[in-house]
Amino acid sequence: MFMKIDRLLTELPEPKKPEPNAAAALQELLGGKYGEMSTLGNYMFQSFNFRNKEKLRPFYSLVSSIFAEEIGHVELVSTGIALLNNGPGNPKTDVDIFKAPFAEMQDIRLAGSFISNGGGATAVNSNAQS
């Protein structure tokens, strides 16, 4: 069972403008070979498959706690990706990716993220490979 609290592990500064290429670097941190999603999956299944929980309670508690922490990491990195892709919430920014999305994405490393998921995070690496 999970309990969701509508708060991040730490406050993220809001970017001054969209930085989609920086978001692509964070996407690698999220979905790359050794990224947060990989770590989350490892600890999640270790905790789900743990045997002798009562006898080995300290070890089970450690693995389960790390799994819970990884969920928070995934949320934090995903929020960072969305912030960097979409920029600040101020409609008076220099770049408005919503009016003409492809005009500003000409040199963006992961332009497909805007097509498939609106500039948000997904469980892939920075080359959109899972």
Backbone as XML, in Angstrom:
<?xml version="1.0"?>
<chain id="A" units="angstrom">
  <residue number="1" name="MET">
    <atom name="N" x="0.849" y="-1.168" z="0.000"/>
    <atom name="CA" x="0.000" y="0.000" z="0.000"/>
    <atom name="C" x="0.895" y="1.232" z="0.000"/>
  </residue>
  <residue number="2" name="PHE">
    <atom name="N" x="0.506" y="2.244" z="-0.734"/>
    <atom name="CA" x="1.255" y="3.494" z="-0.798"/>
    <atom name="C" x="0.351" y="4.636" z="-0.344"/>
  </residue>
  <residue number="3" name="MET">
    <atom name="N" x="0.961" y="5.607" z="0.285"/>
    <atom name="CA" x="0.213" y="6.806" z="0.648"/>
    <atom name="C" x="0.864" y="7.989" z="-0.072"/>
  </residue>
  <residue number="4" name="LYS">
    <atom name="N" x="0.084" y="8.736" z="-0.815"/>
    <atom name="CA" x="0.587" y="9.876" z="-1.587"/>
    <atom name="C" x="0.339" y="11.160" z="-0.815"/>
  </residue>
  <residue number="5" name="ILE">
    <atom name="N" x="1.394" y="11.910" z="-0.611"/>
    <atom name="CA" x="1.295" y="13.246" z="-0.023"/>
    <atom name="C" x="1.649" y="14.221" z="-1.126"/>
  </residue>
  <residue number="6" name="ASP">
    <atom name="N" x="0.807" y="15.188" z="-1.381"/>
    <atom name="CA" x="1.008" y="16.113" z="-2.502"/>
    <atom name="C" x="2.106" y="17.121" z="-2.170"/>
  </residue>
  <residue number="7" name="ARG">
    <atom name="N" x="3.350" y="16.612" z="-2.149"/>
    <atom name="CA" x="4.515" y="17.434" z="-1.826"/>
    <atom name="C" x="5.744" y="16.710" z="-2.340"/>
  </residue>
  <residue number="8" name="LEU">
    <atom name="N" x="6.705" y="17.457" z="-2.859"/>
    <atom name="CA" x="7.957" y="16.866" z="-3.325"/>
    <atom name="C" x="8.940" y="16.714" z="-2.172"/>
  </residue>
  <residue number="9" name="LEU">
    <atom name="N" x="9.947" y="15.866" z="-2.384"/>
    <atom name="CA" x="10.991" y="15.688" z="-1.373"/>
    <atom name="C" x="11.713" y="16.993" z="-1.074"/>
  </residue>
  <residue number="10" name="THR">
    <atom name="N" x="11.858" y="17.811" z="-2.085"/>
    <atom name="CA" x="12.524" y="19.109" z="-1.950"/>
    <atom name="C" x="11.912" y="20.067" z="-2.961"/>
  </residue>
  <residue number="11" name="GLU">
    <atom name="N" x="11.985" y="21.341" z="-2.679"/>
    <atom name="CA" x="11.456" y="22.336" z="-3.612"/>
    <atom name="C" x="12.383" y="22.452" z="-4.820"/>
  </residue>
  <residue number="12" name="LEU">
    <atom name="N" x="11.807" y="22.544" z="-5.991"/>
    <atom name="CA" x="12.581" y="22.741" z="-7.217"/>
    <atom name="C" x="12.432" y="24.187" z="-7.676"/>
  </residue>
  <residue number="13" name="PRO">
    <atom name="N" x="13.529" y="24.816" z="-8.065"/>
    <atom name="CA" x="13.404" y="26.185" z="-8.581"/>
    <atom name="C" x="12.710" y="26.167" z="-9.942"/>
  </residue>
  <residue number="14" name="GLU">
    <atom name="N" x="11.877" y="27.130" z="-10.183"/>
    <atom name="CA" x="11.194" y="27.214" z="-11.469"/>
    <atom name="C" x="12.152" y="27.824" z="-12.489"/>
  </residue>
  <residue number="15" name="PRO">
    <atom name="N" x="12.314" y="27.191" z="-13.648"/>
    <atom name="CA" x="13.232" y="27.738" z="-14.648"/>
    <atom name="C" x="12.727" y="29.065" z="-15.202"/>
  </residue>
  <residue number="16" name="LYS">
    <atom name="N" x="13.657" y="29.902" z="-15.654"/>
    <atom name="CA" x="13.287" y="31.197" z="-16.230"/>
    <atom name="C" x="12.654" y="31.040" z="-17.610"/>
  </residue>
  <residue number="17" name="LYS">
    <atom name="N" x="13.041" y="29.979" z="-18.311"/>
    <atom name="CA" x="12.495" y="29.704" z="-19.638"/>
    <atom name="C" x="12.582" y="28.203" z="-19.885"/>
  </residue>
  <residue number="18" name="PRO">
    <atom name="N" x="11.878" y="27.678" z="-20.864"/>
    <atom name="CA" x="11.983" y="26.253" z="-21.170"/>
    <atom name="C" x="13.413" y="25.879" z="-21.571"/>
  </residue>
  <residue number="19" name="GLU">
    <atom name="N" x="13.877" y="24.732" z="-21.112"/>
    <atom name="CA" x="15.198" y="24.197" z="-21.447"/>
    <atom name="C" x="15.047" y="22.719" z="-21.796"/>
  </residue>
  <residue number="20" name="PRO">
    <atom name="N" x="14.446" y="22.414" z="-22.957"/>
    <atom name="CA" x="14.167" y="21.017" z="-23.300"/>
    <atom name="C" x="15.408" y="20.136" z="-23.416"/>
  </residue>
  <residue number="21" name="ASN">
    <atom name="N" x="16.546" y="20.696" z="-23.811"/>
    <atom name="CA" x="17.755" y="19.871" z="-23.885"/>
    <atom name="C" x="18.232" y="19.478" z="-22.489"/>
  </residue>
  <residue number="22" name="ALA">
    <atom name="N" x="18.065" y="20.353" z="-21.517"/>
    <atom name="CA" x="18.366" y="19.995" z="-20.134"/>
    <atom name="C" x="17.371" y="18.947" z="-19.638"/>
  </residue>
  <residue number="23" name="ALA">
    <atom name="N" x="16.121" y="19.057" z="-20.068"/>
    <atom name="CA" x="15.111" y="18.063" z="-19.698"/>
    <atom name="C" x="15.484" y="16.692" z="-20.252"/>
  </residue>
  <residue number="24" name="ALA">
    <atom name="N" x="16.091" y="16.659" z="-21.438"/>
    <atom name="CA" x="16.524" y="15.382" z="-22.019"/>
    <atom name="C" x="17.603" y="14.731" z="-21.158"/>
  </residue>
  <residue number="25" name="ALA">
    <atom name="N" x="18.481" y="15.548" z="-20.579"/>
    <atom name="CA" x="19.502" y="15.002" z="-19.673"/>
    <atom name="C" x="18.844" y="14.407" z="-18.433"/>
  </residue>
  <residue number="26" name="LEU">
    <atom name="N" x="17.830" y="15.088" z="-17.901"/>
    <atom name="CA" x="17.098" y="14.535" z="-16.759"/>
    <atom name="C" x="16.315" y="13.291" z="-17.153"/>
  </residue>
  <residue number="27" name="GLN">
    <atom name="N" x="15.850" y="13.252" z="-18.385"/>
    <atom name="CA" x="15.131" y="12.061" z="-18.856"/>
    <atom name="C" x="16.049" y="10.845" z="-18.803"/>
  </residue>
  <residue number="28" name="GLU">
    <atom name="N" x="17.318" y="11.036" z="-19.105"/>
    <atom name="CA" x="18.291" y="9.942" z="-18.996"/>
    <atom name="C" x="18.442" y="9.514" z="-17.542"/>
  </residue>
  <residue number="29" name="LEU">
    <atom name="N" x="18.465" y="10.482" z="-16.631"/>
    <atom name="CA" x="18.533" y="10.174" z="-15.204"/>
    <atom name="C" x="17.304" y="9.385" z="-14.758"/>
  </residue>
  <residue number="30" name="LEU">
    <atom name="N" x="16.177" y="9.651" z="-15.376"/>
    <atom name="CA" x="14.948" y="8.946" z="-15.016"/>
    <atom name="C" x="14.890" y="7.553" z="-15.632"/>
  </residue>
  <residue number="31" name="GLY">
    <atom name="N" x="15.044" y="7.468" z="-16.943"/>
    <atom name="CA" x="14.781" y="6.206" z="-17.633"/>
    <atom name="C" x="15.978" y="5.525" z="-18.255"/>
  </residue>
  <residue number="32" name="GLY">
    <atom name="N" x="17.179" y="6.054" z="-18.027"/>
    <atom name="CA" x="18.387" y="5.447" z="-18.583"/>
    <atom name="C" x="18.693" y="4.102" z="-17.951"/>
  </residue>
  <residue number="33" name="LYS">
    <atom name="N" x="19.727" y="3.447" z="-18.456"/>
    <atom name="CA" x="20.087" y="2.101" z="-18.005"/>
    <atom name="C" x="20.213" y="2.002" z="-16.489"/>
  </residue>
  <residue number="34" name="TYR">
    <atom name="N" x="20.835" y="2.987" z="-15.875"/>
    <atom name="CA" x="21.009" y="2.980" z="-14.423"/>
    <atom name="C" x="20.214" y="4.112" z="-13.768"/>
  </residue>
  <residue number="35" name="GLY">
    <atom name="N" x="19.119" y="4.492" z="-14.379"/>
    <atom name="CA" x="18.315" y="5.618" z="-13.907"/>
    <atom name="C" x="17.402" y="5.249" z="-12.751"/>
  </residue>
  <residue number="36" name="GLU">
    <atom name="N" x="16.637" y="6.234" z="-12.351"/>
    <atom name="CA" x="15.743" y="6.078" z="-11.208"/>
    <atom name="C" x="14.690" y="4.989" z="-11.428"/>
  </residue>
  <residue number="37" name="MET">
    <atom name="N" x="14.178" y="4.841" z="-12.644"/>
    <atom name="CA" x="13.182" y="3.803" z="-12.903"/>
    <atom name="C" x="13.788" y="2.412" z="-12.748"/>
  </residue>
  <residue number="38" name="SER">
    <atom name="N" x="15.021" y="2.244" z="-13.173"/>
    <atom name="CA" x="15.711" y="0.969" z="-13.013"/>
    <atom name="C" x="15.905" y="0.646" z="-11.536"/>
  </residue>
  <residue number="39" name="THR">
    <atom name="N" x="16.358" y="1.635" z="-10.775"/>
    <atom name="CA" x="16.570" y="1.444" z="-9.346"/>
    <atom name="C" x="15.250" y="1.173" z="-8.641"/>
  </residue>
  <residue number="40" name="LEU">
    <atom name="N" x="14.217" y="1.924" z="-9.016"/>
    <atom name="CA" x="12.889" y="1.709" z="-8.436"/>
    <atom name="C" x="12.436" y="0.276" z="-8.673"/>
  </residue>
  <residue number="41" name="GLY">
    <atom name="N" x="12.570" y="-0.186" z="-9.905"/>
    <atom name="CA" x="12.157" y="-1.555" z="-10.229"/>
    <atom name="C" x="12.926" y="-2.594" z="-9.435"/>
  </residue>
  <residue number="42" name="ASN">
    <atom name="N" x="14.240" y="-2.393" z="-9.303"/>
    <atom name="CA" x="15.051" y="-3.348" z="-8.550"/>
    <atom name="C" x="14.581" y="-3.464" z="-7.105"/>
  </residue>
  <residue number="43" name="TYR">
    <atom name="N" x="14.471" y="-2.331" z="-6.418"/>
    <atom name="CA" x="14.078" y="-2.365" z="-5.007"/>
    <atom name="C" x="12.619" y="-2.767" z="-4.824"/>
  </residue>
  <residue number="44" name="MET">
    <atom name="N" x="11.763" y="-2.410" z="-5.777"/>
    <atom name="CA" x="10.356" y="-2.776" z="-5.677"/>
    <atom name="C" x="10.219" y="-4.298" z="-5.678"/>
  </residue>
  <residue number="45" name="PHE">
    <atom name="N" x="10.845" y="-4.952" z="-6.658"/>
    <atom name="CA" x="10.698" y="-6.402" z="-6.736"/>
    <atom name="C" x="11.478" y="-7.126" z="-5.636"/>
  </residue>
  <residue number="46" name="GLN">
    <atom name="N" x="12.580" y="-6.536" z="-5.177"/>
    <atom name="CA" x="13.261" y="-7.132" z="-4.027"/>
    <atom name="C" x="12.355" y="-7.114" z="-2.804"/>
  </residue>
  <residue number="47" name="SER">
    <atom name="N" x="11.653" y="-6.004" z="-2.605"/>
    <atom name="CA" x="10.757" y="-5.927" z="-1.440"/>
    <atom name="C" x="9.533" y="-6.833" z="-1.617"/>
  </residue>
  <residue number="48" name="PHE">
    <atom name="N" x="8.988" y="-6.914" z="-2.836"/>
    <atom name="CA" x="7.831" y="-7.773" z="-3.071"/>
    <atom name="C" x="8.178" y="-9.254" z="-2.900"/>
  </residue>
  <residue number="49" name="ASN">
    <atom name="N" x="9.391" y="-9.636" z="-3.289"/>
    <atom name="CA" x="9.797" y="-11.046" z="-3.281"/>
    <atom name="C" x="10.550" y="-11.464" z="-2.023"/>
  </residue>
  <residue number="50" name="PHE">
    <atom name="N" x="10.675" y="-10.592" z="-1.063"/>
    <atom name="CA" x="11.457" y="-10.874" z="0.141"/>
    <atom name="C" x="10.838" y="-12.040" z="0.918"/>
  </residue>
  <residue number="51" name="ARG">
    <atom name="N" x="11.674" y="-13.001" z="1.308"/>
    <atom name="CA" x="11.226" y="-14.158" z="2.089"/>
    <atom name="C" x="11.674" y="-13.989" z="3.543"/>
  </residue>
  <residue number="52" name="ASN">
    <atom name="N" x="10.997" y="-14.667" z="4.444"/>
    <atom name="CA" x="11.337" y="-14.648" z="5.878"/>
    <atom name="C" x="11.369" y="-13.230" z="6.437"/>
  </residue>
  <residue number="53" name="LYS">
    <atom name="N" x="10.325" y="-12.467" z="6.157"/>
    <atom name="CA" x="10.274" y="-11.060" z="6.580"/>
    <atom name="C" x="10.400" y="-10.908" z="8.089"/>
  </residue>
  <residue number="54" name="GLU">
    <atom name="N" x="9.773" y="-11.801" z="8.855"/>
    <atom name="CA" x="9.839" y="-11.674" z="10.318"/>
    <atom name="C" x="11.250" y="-11.960" z="10.829"/>
  </residue>
  <residue number="55" name="LYS">
    <atom name="N" x="11.860" y="-12.984" z="10.325"/>
    <atom name="CA" x="13.196" y="-13.373" z="10.785"/>
    <atom name="C" x="14.252" y="-12.340" z="10.368"/>
  </residue>
  <residue number="56" name="LEU">
    <atom name="N" x="14.078" y="-11.772" z="9.181"/>
    <atom name="CA" x="15.058" y="-10.829" z="8.623"/>
    <atom name="C" x="14.496" y="-9.410" z="8.565"/>
  </residue>
  <residue number="57" name="ARG">
    <atom name="N" x="13.685" y="-9.042" z="9.545"/>
    <atom name="CA" x="12.976" y="-7.764" z="9.557"/>
    <atom name="C" x="13.874" y="-6.555" z="9.276"/>
  </residue>
  <residue number="58" name="PRO">
    <atom name="N" x="15.068" y="-6.410" z="9.868"/>
    <atom name="CA" x="15.879" y="-5.214" z="9.590"/>
    <atom name="C" x="16.254" y="-5.082" z="8.107"/>
  </residue>
  <residue number="59" name="PHE">
    <atom name="N" x="16.539" y="-6.210" z="7.463"/>
    <atom name="CA" x="16.918" y="-6.169" z="6.052"/>
    <atom name="C" x="15.706" y="-5.876" z="5.169"/>
  </residue>
  <residue number="60" name="TYR">
    <atom name="N" x="14.571" y="-6.498" z="5.521"/>
    <atom name="CA" x="13.339" y="-6.225" z="4.777"/>
    <atom name="C" x="12.940" y="-4.761" z="4.920"/>
  </residue>
  <residue number="61" name="SER">
    <atom name="N" x="13.033" y="-4.231" z="6.120"/>
    <atom name="CA" x="12.681" y="-2.820" z="6.354"/>
    <atom name="C" x="13.581" y="-1.894" z="5.544"/>
  </residue>
  <residue number="62" name="LEU">
    <atom name="N" x="14.854" y="-2.230" z="5.452"/>
    <atom name="CA" x="15.793" y="-1.411" z="4.675"/>
    <atom name="C" x="15.424" y="-1.413" z="3.197"/>
  </residue>
  <residue number="63" name="VAL">
    <atom name="N" x="15.215" y="-2.592" z="2.632"/>
    <atom name="CA" x="14.874" y="-2.696" z="1.205"/>
    <atom name="C" x="13.551" y="-1.987" z="0.924"/>
  </residue>
  <residue number="64" name="SER">
    <atom name="N" x="12.566" y="-2.170" z="1.787"/>
    <atom name="CA" x="11.260" y="-1.535" z="1.593"/>
    <atom name="C" x="11.344" y="-0.018" z="1.715"/>
  </residue>
  <residue number="65" name="SER">
    <atom name="N" x="12.166" y="0.456" z="2.623"/>
    <atom name="CA" x="12.338" y="1.908" z="2.788"/>
    <atom name="C" x="13.027" y="2.524" z="1.581"/>
  </residue>
  <residue number="66" name="ILE">
    <atom name="N" x="14.022" y="1.830" z="1.051"/>
    <atom name="CA" x="14.704" y="2.335" z="-0.146"/>
    <atom name="C" x="13.730" y="2.370" z="-1.322"/>
  </residue>
  <residue number="67" name="PHE">
    <atom name="N" x="12.886" y="1.355" z="-1.441"/>
    <atom name="CA" x="11.866" y="1.337" z="-2.496"/>
    <atom name="C" x="10.956" y="2.553" z="-2.386"/>
  </residue>
  <residue number="68" name="ALA">
    <atom name="N" x="10.482" y="2.836" z="-1.184"/>
    <atom name="CA" x="9.603" y="3.995" z="-0.975"/>
    <atom name="C" x="10.321" y="5.293" z="-1.320"/>
  </residue>
  <residue number="69" name="GLU">
    <atom name="N" x="11.594" y="5.383" z="-0.961"/>
    <atom name="CA" x="12.374" y="6.579" z="-1.276"/>
    <atom name="C" x="12.526" y="6.740" z="-2.787"/>
  </residue>
  <residue number="70" name="GLU">
    <atom name="N" x="12.717" y="5.646" z="-3.494"/>
    <atom name="CA" x="12.877" y="5.704" z="-4.948"/>
    <atom name="C" x="11.626" y="6.229" z="-5.642"/>
  </residue>
  <residue number="71" name="ILE">
    <atom name="N" x="10.456" y="5.923" z="-5.104"/>
    <atom name="CA" x="9.227" y="6.480" z="-5.673"/>
    <atom name="C" x="9.293" y="8.007" z="-5.607"/>
  </residue>
  <residue number="72" name="GLY">
    <atom name="N" x="9.770" y="8.531" z="-4.494"/>
    <atom name="CA" x="9.935" y="9.979" z="-4.355"/>
    <atom name="C" x="10.947" y="10.542" z="-5.335"/>
  </residue>
  <residue number="73" name="HIS">
    <atom name="N" x="12.037" y="9.791" z="-5.584"/>
    <atom name="CA" x="13.040" y="10.243" z="-6.561"/>
    <atom name="C" x="12.437" y="10.322" z="-7.956"/>
  </residue>
  <residue number="74" name="VAL">
    <atom name="N" x="11.665" y="9.304" z="-8.322"/>
    <atom name="CA" x="11.031" y="9.288" z="-9.644"/>
    <atom name="C" x="10.101" y="10.491" z="-9.793"/>
  </residue>
  <residue number="75" name="GLU">
    <atom name="N" x="9.337" y="10.783" z="-8.767"/>
    <atom name="CA" x="8.428" y="11.928" z="-8.826"/>
    <atom name="C" x="9.204" y="13.241" z="-8.940"/>
  </residue>
  <residue number="76" name="LEU">
    <atom name="N" x="10.284" y="13.367" z="-8.201"/>
    <atom name="CA" x="11.083" y="14.593" z="-8.225"/>
    <atom name="C" x="11.726" y="14.809" z="-9.592"/>
  </residue>
  <residue number="77" name="VAL">
    <atom name="N" x="12.340" y="13.783" z="-10.148"/>
    <atom name="CA" x="12.977" y="13.901" z="-11.465"/>
    <atom name="C" x="11.924" y="14.150" z="-12.537"/>
  </residue>
  <residue number="78" name="SER">
    <atom name="N" x="10.778" y="13.481" z="-12.456"/>
    <atom name="CA" x="9.704" y="13.690" z="-13.432"/>
    <atom name="C" x="9.192" y="15.126" z="-13.397"/>
  </residue>
  <residue number="79" name="THR">
    <atom name="N" x="9.066" y="15.676" z="-12.215"/>
    <atom name="CA" x="8.641" y="17.075" z="-12.081"/>
    <atom name="C" x="9.683" y="18.004" z="-12.685"/>
  </residue>
  <residue number="80" name="GLY">
    <atom name="N" x="10.959" y="17.713" z="-12.459"/>
    <atom name="CA" x="12.030" y="18.517" z="-13.057"/>
    <atom name="C" x="11.983" y="18.489" z="-14.570"/>
  </residue>
  <residue number="81" name="ILE">
    <atom name="N" x="11.700" y="17.337" z="-15.139"/>
    <atom name="CA" x="11.593" y="17.211" z="-16.603"/>
    <atom name="C" x="10.455" y="18.076" z="-17.123"/>
  </residue>
  <residue number="82" name="ALA">
    <atom name="N" x="9.303" y="17.988" z="-16.484"/>
    <atom name="CA" x="8.154" y="18.791" z="-16.915"/>
    <atom name="C" x="8.448" y="20.280" z="-16.793"/>
  </residue>
  <residue number="83" name="LEU">
    <atom name="N" x="9.096" y="20.695" z="-15.703"/>
    <atom name="CA" x="9.434" y="22.108" z="-15.534"/>
    <atom name="C" x="10.397" y="22.589" z="-16.620"/>
  </residue>
  <residue number="84" name="LEU">
    <atom name="N" x="11.410" y="21.790" z="-16.906"/>
    <atom name="CA" x="12.393" y="22.201" z="-17.914"/>
    <atom name="C" x="11.818" y="22.178" z="-19.322"/>
  </residue>
  <residue number="85" name="ASN">
    <atom name="N" x="10.936" y="21.243" z="-19.605"/>
    <atom name="CA" x="10.320" y="21.198" z="-20.934"/>
    <atom name="C" x="9.341" y="22.335" z="-21.155"/>
  </residue>
  <residue number="86" name="ASN">
    <atom name="N" x="8.573" y="22.638" z="-20.149"/>
    <atom name="CA" x="7.485" y="23.591" z="-20.317"/>
    <atom name="C" x="7.787" y="24.981" z="-19.795"/>
  </residue>
  <residue number="87" name="GLY">
    <atom name="N" x="8.859" y="25.120" z="-19.028"/>
    <atom name="CA" x="9.227" y="26.433" z="-18.513"/>
    <atom name="C" x="8.316" y="26.882" z="-17.392"/>
  </residue>
  <residue number="88" name="PRO">
    <atom name="N" x="8.428" y="28.125" z="-17.012"/>
    <atom name="CA" x="7.627" y="28.636" z="-15.900"/>
    <atom name="C" x="6.150" y="28.709" z="-16.267"/>
  </residue>
  <residue number="89" name="GLY">
    <atom name="N" x="5.331" y="28.818" z="-15.267"/>
    <atom name="CA" x="3.899" y="28.887" z="-15.490"/>
    <atom name="C" x="3.419" y="30.252" z="-15.952"/>
  </residue>
  <residue number="90" name="ASN">
    <atom name="N" x="4.331" y="31.167" z="-16.246"/>
    <atom name="CA" x="3.980" y="32.518" z="-16.654"/>
    <atom name="C" x="3.725" y="32.563" z="-18.163"/>
  </residue>
  <residue number="91" name="PRO">
    <atom name="N" x="2.535" y="32.949" z="-18.604"/>
    <atom name="CA" x="2.249" y="32.975" z="-20.044"/>
    <atom name="C" x="2.983" y="34.083" z="-20.796"/>
  </residue>
  <residue number="92" name="LYS">
    <atom name="N" x="3.689" y="34.977" z="-20.111"/>
    <atom name="CA" x="4.396" y="36.068" z="-20.783"/>
    <atom name="C" x="5.852" y="35.721" z="-21.075"/>
  </residue>
  <residue number="93" name="THR">
    <atom name="N" x="6.209" y="34.450" z="-21.094"/>
    <atom name="CA" x="7.585" y="34.046" z="-21.367"/>
    <atom name="C" x="7.933" y="34.299" z="-22.830"/>
  </residue>
  <residue number="94" name="ASP">
    <atom name="N" x="9.236" y="34.314" z="-23.108"/>
    <atom name="CA" x="9.710" y="34.532" z="-24.474"/>
    <atom name="C" x="9.329" y="33.385" z="-25.407"/>
  </residue>
  <residue number="95" name="VAL">
    <atom name="N" x="9.324" y="32.171" z="-24.876"/>
    <atom name="CA" x="9.050" y="30.995" z="-25.684"/>
    <atom name="C" x="7.748" y="30.370" z="-25.210"/>
  </residue>
  <residue number="96" name="ASP">
    <atom name="N" x="6.794" y="30.255" z="-26.106"/>
    <atom name="CA" x="5.539" y="29.605" z="-25.772"/>
    <atom name="C" x="5.412" y="28.358" z="-26.629"/>
  </residue>
  <residue number="97" name="ILE">
    <atom name="N" x="5.752" y="27.213" z="-26.052"/>
    <atom name="CA" x="5.758" y="25.982" z="-26.837"/>
    <atom name="C" x="4.360" y="25.508" z="-27.200"/>
  </residue>
  <residue number="98" name="PHE">
    <atom name="N" x="3.336" y="26.093" z="-26.619"/>
    <atom name="CA" x="1.980" y="25.642" z="-26.886"/>
    <atom name="C" x="1.406" y="26.255" z="-28.155"/>
  </residue>
  <residue number="99" name="LYS">
    <atom name="N" x="1.838" y="27.443" z="-28.549"/>
    <atom name="CA" x="1.300" y="28.084" z="-29.746"/>
    <atom name="C" x="1.847" y="27.440" z="-31.013"/>
  </residue>
  <residue number="100" name="ALA">
    <atom name="N" x="3.142" y="27.258" z="-31.099"/>
    <atom name="CA" x="3.785" y="26.652" z="-32.262"/>
    <atom name="C" x="4.853" y="25.692" z="-31.756"/>
  </residue>
  <residue number="101" name="PRO">
    <atom name="N" x="4.458" y="24.524" z="-31.288"/>
    <atom name="CA" x="5.391" y="23.661" z="-30.576"/>
    <atom name="C" x="6.621" y="23.249" z="-31.368"/>
  </residue>
  <residue number="102" name="PHE">
    <atom name="N" x="6.501" y="23.042" z="-32.657"/>
    <atom name="CA" x="7.658" y="22.562" z="-33.391"/>
    <atom name="C" x="8.638" y="23.663" z="-33.775"/>
  </residue>
  <residue number="103" name="ALA">
    <atom name="N" x="8.209" y="24.898" z="-33.791"/>
    <atom name="CA" x="9.121" y="26.001" z="-34.114"/>
    <atom name="C" x="10.258" y="26.080" z="-33.102"/>
  </residue>
  <residue number="104" name="GLU">
    <atom name="N" x="9.958" y="25.897" z="-31.838"/>
    <atom name="CA" x="10.969" y="25.983" z="-30.788"/>
    <atom name="C" x="11.683" y="24.660" z="-30.539"/>
  </residue>
  <residue number="105" name="MET">
    <atom name="N" x="11.233" y="23.590" z="-31.181"/>
    <atom name="CA" x="11.825" y="22.283" z="-30.934"/>
    <atom name="C" x="12.779" y="21.844" z="-32.033"/>
  </residue>
  <residue number="106" name="GLN">
    <atom name="N" x="13.137" y="22.713" z="-32.911"/>
    <atom name="CA" x="13.971" y="22.353" z="-34.045"/>
    <atom name="C" x="15.275" y="21.683" z="-33.629"/>
  </residue>
  <residue number="107" name="ASP">
    <atom name="N" x="15.922" y="22.193" z="-32.611"/>
    <atom name="CA" x="17.203" y="21.642" z="-32.175"/>
    <atom name="C" x="17.118" y="20.933" z="-30.831"/>
  </residue>
  <residue number="108" name="ILE">
    <atom name="N" x="15.948" y="20.503" z="-30.467"/>
    <atom name="CA" x="15.766" y="19.842" z="-29.178"/>
    <atom name="C" x="16.059" y="18.360" z="-29.329"/>
  </residue>
  <residue number="109" name="ARG">
    <atom name="N" x="16.801" y="17.839" z="-28.384"/>
    <atom name="CA" x="17.251" y="16.456" z="-28.420"/>
    <atom name="C" x="16.110" y="15.448" z="-28.369"/>
  </residue>
  <residue number="110" name="LEU">
    <atom name="N" x="15.104" y="15.696" z="-27.579"/>
    <atom name="CA" x="14.030" y="14.719" z="-27.391"/>
    <atom name="C" x="12.684" y="15.334" z="-27.766"/>
  </residue>
  <residue number="111" name="ALA">
    <atom name="N" x="12.570" y="15.797" z="-29.002"/>
    <atom name="CA" x="11.345" y="16.458" z="-29.467"/>
    <atom name="C" x="10.148" y="15.523" z="-29.415"/>
  </residue>
  <residue number="112" name="GLY">
    <atom name="N" x="10.372" y="14.242" z="-29.549"/>
    <atom name="CA" x="9.271" y="13.283" z="-29.510"/>
    <atom name="C" x="8.525" y="13.279" z="-28.200"/>
  </residue>
  <residue number="113" name="SER">
    <atom name="N" x="9.176" y="13.745" z="-27.135"/>
    <atom name="CA" x="8.488" y="13.766" z="-25.846"/>
    <atom name="C" x="7.313" y="14.736" z="-25.867"/>
  </residue>
  <residue number="114" name="PHE">
    <atom name="N" x="7.383" y="15.745" z="-26.710"/>
    <atom name="CA" x="6.272" y="16.690" z="-26.819"/>
    <atom name="C" x="5.110" y="16.067" z="-27.586"/>
  </residue>
  <residue number="115" name="ILE">
    <atom name="N" x="5.422" y="15.206" z="-28.525"/>
    <atom name="CA" x="4.378" y="14.557" z="-29.318"/>
    <atom name="C" x="3.680" y="13.483" z="-28.491"/>
  </residue>
  <residue number="116" name="SER">
    <atom name="N" x="4.460" y="12.653" z="-27.821"/>
    <atom name="CA" x="3.880" y="11.494" z="-27.147"/>
    <atom name="C" x="3.337" y="11.777" z="-25.756"/>
  </residue>
  <residue number="117" name="ASN">
    <atom name="N" x="3.917" y="12.741" z="-25.039"/>
    <atom name="CA" x="3.452" y="12.955" z="-23.664"/>
    <atom name="C" x="3.484" y="14.414" z="-23.238"/>
  </residue>
  <residue number="118" name="GLY">
    <atom name="N" x="3.299" y="15.315" z="-24.162"/>
    <atom name="CA" x="3.136" y="16.727" z="-23.828"/>
    <atom name="C" x="4.308" y="17.371" z="-23.121"/>
  </residue>
  <residue number="119" name="GLY">
    <atom name="N" x="5.503" y="16.865" z="-23.332"/>
    <atom name="CA" x="6.681" y="17.439" z="-22.686"/>
    <atom name="C" x="6.904" y="16.938" z="-21.273"/>
  </residue>
  <residue number="120" name="GLY">
    <atom name="N" x="6.132" y="15.959" z="-20.845"/>
    <atom name="CA" x="6.315" y="15.385" z="-19.514"/>
    <atom name="C" x="7.267" y="14.209" z="-19.539"/>
  </residue>
  <residue number="121" name="ALA">
    <atom name="N" x="7.525" y="13.653" z="-18.377"/>
    <atom name="CA" x="8.438" y="12.536" z="-18.243"/>
    <atom name="C" x="7.756" y="11.224" z="-18.619"/>
  </residue>
  <residue number="122" name="THR">
    <atom name="N" x="8.553" y="10.267" z="-19.038"/>
    <atom name="CA" x="8.068" y="8.913" z="-19.302"/>
    <atom name="C" x="9.192" y="7.940" z="-18.981"/>
  </residue>
  <residue number="123" name="ALA">
    <atom name="N" x="8.898" y="6.680" z="-18.893"/>
    <atom name="CA" x="9.888" y="5.687" z="-18.457"/>
    <atom name="C" x="10.775" y="5.228" z="-19.623"/>
  </residue>
  <residue number="124" name="VAL">
    <atom name="N" x="11.475" y="6.182" z="-20.225"/>
    <atom name="CA" x="12.422" y="5.888" z="-21.308"/>
    <atom name="C" x="13.708" y="6.669" z="-21.057"/>
  </residue>
  <residue number="125" name="ASN">
    <atom name="N" x="14.762" y="6.342" z="-21.814"/>
    <atom name="CA" x="16.002" y="7.106" z="-21.674"/>
    <atom name="C" x="15.943" y="8.364" z="-22.534"/>
  </residue>
  <residue number="126" name="SER">
    <atom name="N" x="17.043" y="9.085" z="-22.628"/>
    <atom name="CA" x="17.043" y="10.359" z="-23.350"/>
    <atom name="C" x="16.965" y="10.191" z="-24.865"/>
  </residue>
  <residue number="127" name="ASN">
    <atom name="N" x="16.994" y="8.958" z="-25.354"/>
    <atom name="CA" x="16.796" y="8.679" z="-26.778"/>
    <atom name="C" x="15.421" y="8.070" z="-27.032"/>
  </residue>
  <residue number="128" name="ALA">
    <atom name="N" x="14.532" y="8.174" z="-26.043"/>
    <atom name="CA" x="13.167" y="7.653" z="-26.102"/>
    <atom name="C" x="13.131" y="6.142" z="-26.250"/>
  </residue>
  <residue number="129" name="GLN">
    <atom name="N" x="14.140" y="5.453" z="-25.743"/>
    <atom name="CA" x="14.169" y="3.996" z="-25.767"/>
    <atom name="C" x="13.896" y="3.458" z="-24.381"/>
  </residue>
  <residue number="130" name="SER">
    <atom name="N" x="13.084" y="2.413" z="-24.312"/>
    <atom name="CA" x="12.790" y="1.833" z="-23.001"/>
    <atom name="C" x="13.695" y="0.667" z="-22.699"/>
  </residue>
</chain>
